[in-house]
């Protein structure tokens, strides 16, 4: 079992590209490495910012609706949304 917990949070955007590299490329690399090695369970811990909170109702889990491309307002929200989609 692999737990992927790495992430970068930014409230000022992503001027160096590090948020995207860690949150999206890192999640994809970790998932691909787990698949290549035959790992049976990959747990990707994301952020509530990846989900469409208004559509989730009173609770949120991994089956909740992911935000659309136009919804996220911050780079952290955009990158965690994309990493969550990649990990599925």
C-alpha positions as CSV (number, residue, x, y, z in Angstrom):
1,X,0.0,0.0,0.0
2,X,1.2,3.5,-0.9
3,X,0.0,6.7,0.8
4,X,0.7,9.8,-1.3
5,X,0.6,12.8,1.0
6,X,2.9,15.3,-0.6
7,X,1.5,18.7,-1.6
8,X,2.4,22.4,-1.8
9,X,-0.1,25.0,-0.8
10,X,0.1,28.5,-2.2
11,X,-2.1,31.6,-1.8
12,X,0.0,33.7,-4.2
13,X,-0.2,31.6,-7.3
14,X,2.5,29.5,-8.8
15,X,5.3,31.8,-10.1
16,X,8.0,29.1,-10.1
17,X,5.8,26.2,-11.2
18,X,6.5,24.3,-8.0
19,X,2.8,23.9,-6.9
20,X,2.0,22.2,-10.2
21,X,5.1,20.1,-10.2
22,X,4.5,18.7,-6.7
23,X,0.7,18.5,-6.7
24,X,0.1,17.2,-10.2
25,X,3.3,15.8,-11.6
26,X,4.3,14.3,-8.3
27,X,1.0,12.6,-7.8
28,X,1.1,11.2,-11.3
29,X,4.7,10.0,-10.9
30,X,3.8,8.3,-7.5
31,X,0.7,6.6,-9.0
32,X,2.6,5.4,-12.1
33,X,5.5,4.0,-9.9
34,X,3.0,2.2,-7.7
35,X,1.3,0.6,-10.8
36,X,4.7,-0.4,-12.2
37,X,5.6,-2.1,-9.0
38,X,2.3,-3.9,-8.7
39,X,1.0,-2.0,-5.6
40,X,-2.5,-3.1,-5.0
41,X,-3.7,0.0,-3.2
42,X,-2.7,3.7,-3.8
43,X,-4.1,6.2,-1.4
44,X,-3.9,9.8,-2.7
45,X,-4.7,12.4,0.0
46,X,-5.8,15.6,-1.7
47,X,-7.7,18.7,-0.5
48,X,-11.3,19.7,-0.1
49,X,-10.4,22.4,-2.6
50,X,-10.4,19.7,-5.3
51,X,-14.1,19.0,-4.9
52,X,-17.3,20.8,-5.8
53,X,-18.3,21.5,-2.1
54,X,-21.7,22.9,-3.0
55,X,-22.7,19.7,-4.7
56,X,-21.4,17.3,-2.0
57,X,-24.1,17.8,0.6
58,X,-23.4,17.4,4.3
59,X,-20.4,15.0,3.8
60,X,-17.4,14.6,1.5
61,X,-15.5,11.5,0.5
62,X,-13.4,10.3,-2.4
63,X,-16.6,9.8,-4.6
64,X,-17.6,13.4,-4.3
65,X,-17.9,15.5,-7.5
66,X,-14.6,17.0,-8.5
67,X,-14.6,20.7,-9.4
68,X,-14.9,21.7,-13.0
69,X,-12.0,23.4,-14.8
70,X,-13.7,26.8,-14.4
71,X,-14.5,26.6,-10.7
72,X,-11.2,26.6,-8.8
73,X,-9.9,30.1,-8.0
74,X,-6.4,29.3,-6.7
75,X,-3.5,27.4,-8.1
76,X,-3.7,25.1,-5.0
77,X,-7.4,24.4,-5.9
78,X,-6.6,23.8,-9.6
79,X,-3.6,21.6,-8.9
80,X,-5.4,19.4,-6.3
81,X,-8.4,19.0,-8.6
82,X,-6.1,17.8,-11.4
83,X,-4.1,15.5,-9.1
84,X,-7.3,14.0,-7.7
85,X,-8.6,13.2,-11.3
86,X,-5.2,11.7,-12.2
87,X,-5.2,9.5,-9.1
88,X,-8.6,8.1,-9.8
